[in-house]
C-alpha cells in the first residue's frame, strides 16, 4: 500500500514531485541544483556556497554514514534542503554520532525522499536550475497554487549578494590543520609559518585547514574588510575564499579592495567565488550558468601542462574567458563544457581556480595548488 506523501517539491513551471519528508517541517524557496558526488553529503549541506539552494543528490544512498561533527564545513547547514531518491539510509559507520534526518530536524533543514531524481536531474540539465518550493508537512496538506506562485515570484540568485550573510562578523585566527587517519586534526605549523589573511566570502573549514597544513598562519577576515584592514595584519599572502551568490553583487565592495591589494607585490590565491572576485578585479566579467557545476568528478585540464585533474566543484556562475584582459592568462578549463576554471596574472604571484583543491568531498588531484601558493610566499620572503 502506497504511503501518503508528506512532502512535495514544486517547480516554477508547475511540475510537482511528491515524496516522504524528513528533517524539519515547513516550507522553503530556493534554486534547485543537482550534485553528482557519491560521498560527503554532510560537507555539501554545510558548504556556505550552497546558500539559497536546494541540493538534489544523484547518488541514492544518502545517510549511509550518518553525521559526524568533525565533517561540518560550517557551524550550521547552509543549503536550504535536500532531495534524494530513497528515504535516508540508516547510518553504518564507526564515526557516526547520529542519523542524518535527526541532524536536519535539529538544524531546521527540510528534506524529501522517494523522488525520481533521474527525471529531476534531466529537467535541471534541460531547463536550467529552476526556482522551487520544498515543503514538508506530516499531514500531507499542501497549497500547490500558493507554492507555485511563490516559486515564480522568487527573484533568484542573479544580483544577490549572499557572501555578506555567510561571512564571519569579526576577524579570528584559524590554527587547525587537515584531518589525518588515526591522528585527528593537524596542529598549527612549527617554525616561521607564512602570515596569510583569508577573506571569508563563505569559507569552508577544510580550505582553512589545508592552508594551515601547508605552512600558513591564517587570520580570517570578514568579506567586507577593507584593504587597509587587511594590510594592517602585514600578510605575506592573501587568500580569497569560496562563497555563494552573484559575484558581481559581492564585487561591489570586494573588487575595489582586491584591486588595491593587486597594486602591492603580494601573492594572492582564490578559490571558487574568490576566483570570480579576482577575475572581476582584473577587468573580466562573470555569467550565470544554466545549471552550474556541482559534484566531485569534474575533469579539468591544465592548459599550460596538458594535465587533466578530476576535481570537486560547486558553482552556478563562471568567469567569461572571452573577457579576460591582456596579461591575464587562462590556466584551466572544464572538459565538460569548456568553461573557465583558472587564471593567473603574467609576471605576478597571483592566481585562482574555479574548482576546490581542498576536495571535501572529492579527489585530491589539485591539492598542489596550496603548495604553489605557499611557494610563492617563500619566494617573496627570500
C-alpha positions in Angstrom: 0.0 0.0 0.0 1.4 3.4 -1.1 2.3 5.8 1.7 0.6 9.2 1.8 3.1 11.9 0.7 4.3 14.0 3.5 6.5 16.3 1.3 6.4 17.9 -2.1 8.7 19.8 -4.4 7.1 22.3 -6.7 8.9 23.8 -9.7 8.1 27.3 -11.0 6.8 25.7 -14.2 4.1 23.9 -12.2 5.8 20.5 -12.1 5.2 18.7 -8.7 7.2 15.9 -7.2 5.7 14.1 -4.2 7.7 12.1 -1.6 8.3 11.4 2.1 9.5 14.3 4.2 12.3 14.2 6.8 14.2 16.7 8.9 12.4 19.9 9.8 8.8 20.7 8.8 7.9 23.8 6.9 8.4 25.4 3.5 11.4 26.9 1.8 12.0 28.6 -1.6 15.4 28.3 -3.3 17.2 27.5 -6.5 17.4 23.7 -7.2 20.7 22.2 -8.3 22.0 18.6 -8.5 25.2 17.2 -7.1 26.9 14.1 -8.5 29.2 13.3 -5.6 29.0 9.8 -4.1 30.2 10.9 -0.7 30.2 13.9 1.5 26.5 14.9 1.8 27.2 16.5 5.2 30.1 18.6 3.9 27.8 19.6 1.0 25.0 20.6 3.3 27.3 22.7 5.4 29.2 24.3 2.5 28.3 28.1 2.6 28.4 28.2 -1.2 25.0 26.4 -1.2 23.2 29.3 0.4 19.7 29.7 -1.0 20.0 26.4 -2.9 18.3 23.0 -2.5 20.5 20.1 -3.5 19.3 17.0 -5.4 21.7 14.1 -4.9 22.1 11.8 -7.8 23.7 9.2 -5.6 20.8 7.2 -3.9 22.5 6.1 -0.6 22.2 9.4 1.3 22.5 9.0 5.1 24.6 5.8 5.0 27.5 7.2 7.0 25.4 9.2 9.4 26.5 12.5 10.8 29.9 13.3 12.3 30.6 16.8 13.9 34.1 16.7 12.5 32.8 16.8 9.0 30.9 20.1 9.2 32.3 22.7 6.8 30.5 25.5 8.7 28.9 25.7 12.2 25.4 25.0 10.7 23.9 23.7 7.5 23.7 26.3 4.8 21.9 24.5 1.9 18.1 25.1 2.3 17.2 21.5 1.8 17.9 18.2 0.0 16.1 15.9 -2.4 17.0 12.2 -2.5 15.9 9.0 -4.3 15.2 6.9 -1.3 14.4 7.5 2.4 17.6 8.3 4.3 19.7 5.2 4.8 20.4 4.2 8.4 23.9 5.1 9.4 26.6 2.4 9.3 30.0 4.0 10.2 32.2 3.9 13.3 32.5 7.7 13.2 28.7 8.4 13.1 27.2 10.3 16.1 23.6 10.1 14.8 21.3 9.8 11.7 21.0 12.5 9.0 17.3 13.1 9.5 17.7 13.9 13.2 20.5 16.3 12.4 18.4 18.0 9.8 15.5 18.4 12.2 17.7 19.9 14.9 19.3 22.3 12.3 16.0 23.4 10.7 16.6 21.9 7.2 13.9 20.2 5.1 14.4 17.0 3.1 12.3 14.9 0.8 12.9 11.3 -0.2 11.3 8.9 -2.7 11.7 11.3 -5.6 12.7 10.2 -9.1 16.0 12.1 -9.0 17.0 10.9 -12.5 13.9 12.6 -14.0 14.5 15.7 -11.9 18.2 15.9 -12.9 17.3 15.6 -16.6 14.8 18.5 -16.1 17.5 20.7 -14.5 20.0 19.9 -17.3 17.5 20.7 -20.0 15.8 23.7 -18.5 18.5 25.2 -16.2 18.4 25.4 -12.4 14.8 26.1 -11.6 13.3 28.2 -8.7 11.4 25.8 -6.5 9.5 25.5 -3.2 10.1 22.4 -1.0 7.5 21.7 1.7 7.3 19.1 4.5 4.0 18.6 6.3 3.4 15.3 8.3 -0.3 15.7 7.5 0.3 15.9 3.7 -1.5 19.2 3.3 -0.1 21.4 0.6 -1.4 24.6 -1.1 0.1 23.9 -4.5 -1.2 27.1 -6.2 0.4 29.2 -3.5 3.7 27.2 -3.7 3.9 27.6 -7.5 3.2 31.4 -7.1 6.0 31.6 -4.5 8.4 29.8 -6.7 7.6 32.0 -9.7 7.8 35.2 -7.6 11.3 34.4 -6.2 13.9 36.7 -7.8 16.7 34.1 -7.7 20.5 34.4 -7.3 21.3 36.9 -10.0 22.1 40.2 -8.4 22.0 38.7 -4.9 25.0 39.2 -2.5 25.0 36.2 -0.2 28.6 36.4 0.9 27.9 39.1 3.4 25.3 36.8 5.0 27.5 33.7 5.5 30.8 35.6 6.2 32.2 35.9 9.7 31.3 39.0 11.6 34.8 39.7 13.1 38.3 38.5 12.4 39.7 35.4 14.0 42.7 33.1 13.9 42.5 29.6 12.4 45.0 27.0 13.7 43.6 23.6 12.9 45.2 21.5 10.1 43.7 18.8 7.9 42.3 15.6 9.4 44.5 12.6 9.2 43.7 8.9 9.8 44.2 7.8 13.5 45.6 11.3 14.3 42.7 13.7 14.0 43.1 17.3 13.0 46.6 18.6 12.5 48.3 21.2 14.6 49.5 24.6 13.5 52.8 24.6 11.7 56.1 25.0 13.6 58.9 27.3 12.8 58.0 30.6 11.0 54.8 30.0 9.1 53.6 32.4 6.3 51.2 35.0 7.5 48.0 34.7 5.4 44.9 36.8 5.5 41.9 34.8 4.3 38.9 36.8 3.1 35.8 34.9 4.2 33.1 35.0 1.4 31.8 31.7 2.8 35.0 29.8 3.5 34.9 26.0 4.0 36.8 24.8 7.1 38.8 22.3 5.1 40.2 25.1 2.9 41.5 26.9 6.0 42.8 23.6 7.3 44.6 23.0 4.0 46.3 26.4 4.3 47.5 25.6 7.8 48.7 22.1 6.9 50.8 23.7 4.1 52.5 26.1 6.4 50.3 29.1 6.8 49.4 31.2 9.9 45.8 32.1 9.0 43.8 35.1 10.0 40.3 35.0 8.7 38.6 38.4 8.0 35.0 39.3 7.0 34.0 39.7 3.4 33.6 43.4 3.9 37.1 44.0 5.2 38.9 47.0 3.6 42.4 46.8 2.0 43.7 49.0 4.9 42.3 46.5 7.4 43.9 43.5 5.5 47.3 45.2 5.2 47.3 46.1 8.9 48.0 42.4 9.5 51.1 42.6 7.4 50.2 39.5 5.4 52.7 37.7 3.2 49.8 36.4 1.2 46.1 36.9 0.7 43.5 34.1 0.2 40.1 34.8 -1.4 37.6 32.1 -0.3 34.7 30.3 -1.9 31.1 31.6 -1.3 27.6 31.9 -2.6 25.6 34.3 -4.7 26.2 36.5 -7.6 29.9 37.5 -7.8 29.0 40.8 -9.5 26.9 41.8 -6.5 29.6 40.8 -4.0 32.1 42.5 -6.2 30.6 45.9 -5.5 32.5 46.1 -2.2 35.1 43.3 -2.7 36.5 44.3 -6.1 37.9 47.7 -5.0 39.6 46.1 -2.1 41.2 43.4 -4.2 42.3 45.9 -6.8 44.1 47.8 -4.1 45.8 44.6 -3.0 46.8 43.9 -6.6 48.8 47.1 -6.5 51.0 45.5 -3.9 53.5 42.8 -4.6 51.5 40.3 -2.6 50.8 36.6 -3.5 47.1 36.2 -4.0 45.2 32.9 -4.3 41.5 32.5 -4.9 39.1 29.6 -5.0 35.5 29.4 -6.5 33.9 32.8 -5.6 37.3 34.1 -4.8 38.4 33.1 -8.3 35.5 35.1 -9.7 36.2 38.1 -7.4 39.8 38.1 -8.7 38.7 37.9 -12.3 36.3 40.8 -11.8 39.0 42.9 -10.1 41.3 42.3 -13.1 38.6 43.5 -15.5 36.9 40.3 -16.7 33.2 39.6 -16.4 31.1 36.7 -14.9 28.0 35.0 -16.3 25.2 32.9 -14.8 25.4 29.2 -15.9 22.5 27.2 -16.9 22.7 24.6 -14.2 26.2 25.1 -12.9 28.8 22.5 -11.8 28.2 20.6 -8.6 30.0 17.3 -7.9 33.2 15.5 -7.2 34.0 14.1 -10.6 34.6 17.1 -12.8 37.5 16.8 -15.3 39.6 20.0 -15.6 42.6 20.4 -18.0 45.6 22.5 -17.1 46.1 24.4 -20.3 49.8 25.0 -19.6 50.8 21.5 -18.8 48.1 19.4 -20.6 47.5 17.5 -17.3 43.9 16.5 -16.6 42.7 16.7 -13.0 39.5 15.2 -11.6 38.1 17.9 -9.3 35.4 18.9 -6.9 33.2 21.8 -8.0 30.3 23.9 -6.7 29.4 27.0 -8.6 26.5 28.4 -10.6 28.4 31.4 -12.0 31.5 31.3 -14.2 34.2 33.7 -15.4 33.7 34.6 -19.1 37.1 33.7 -20.6 36.3 35.9 -23.6 36.6 39.0 -21.4 39.9 38.2 -19.8 42.2 41.2 -20.3 45.7 41.2 -21.7 48.2 39.9 -19.1 45.6 37.6 -17.5 46.2 34.0 -18.7 43.7 31.2 -18.7 45.3 28.3 -16.9 42.4 25.7 -16.5 39.3 24.8 -18.5 36.4 22.4 -17.8 36.4 19.3 -20.1 32.6 19.1 -19.6 31.8 22.4 -21.3 35.0 24.4 -21.9 34.2 27.0 -19.2 37.0 28.8 -17.5 38.4 27.1 -14.4 41.6 29.1 -13.6 43.6 32.2 -14.3 47.0 33.7 -13.4 48.5 37.2 -13.8 51.5 37.2 -16.0 54.6 38.2 -14.1 52.9 38.3 -10.7 52.3 35.7 -7.9 48.5 36.0 -8.4 46.3 33.0 -9.4 43.0 31.4 -8.8 40.9 28.4 -9.7 37.2 27.7 -10.0 37.4 24.2 -8.6 38.0 23.1 -5.0 41.5 21.8 -4.3 40.7 21.1 -0.7 38.3 18.4 -2.0 35.9 18.0 0.8 34.3 15.8 -0.5 36.2 14.7 -3.6 39.5 13.8 -5.2 42.8 15.4 -4.2 44.3 15.9 -7.6 44.5 19.7 -7.2 46.0 19.8 -3.6 49.3 21.0 -5.2 47.7 24.5 -5.6 48.1 25.2 -1.9 51.8 24.3 -2.2 52.0 26.7 -5.2 50.6 29.5 -3.0 53.0 28.8 -0.2 56.0 28.5 -2.5 55.1 31.9 -4.0 55.2 33.4 -0.5 58.5 31.7 0.1 60.0 33.3 -3.0 58.7 36.7 -1.9 60.1 36.3 1.6 63.6 35.3 0.3 
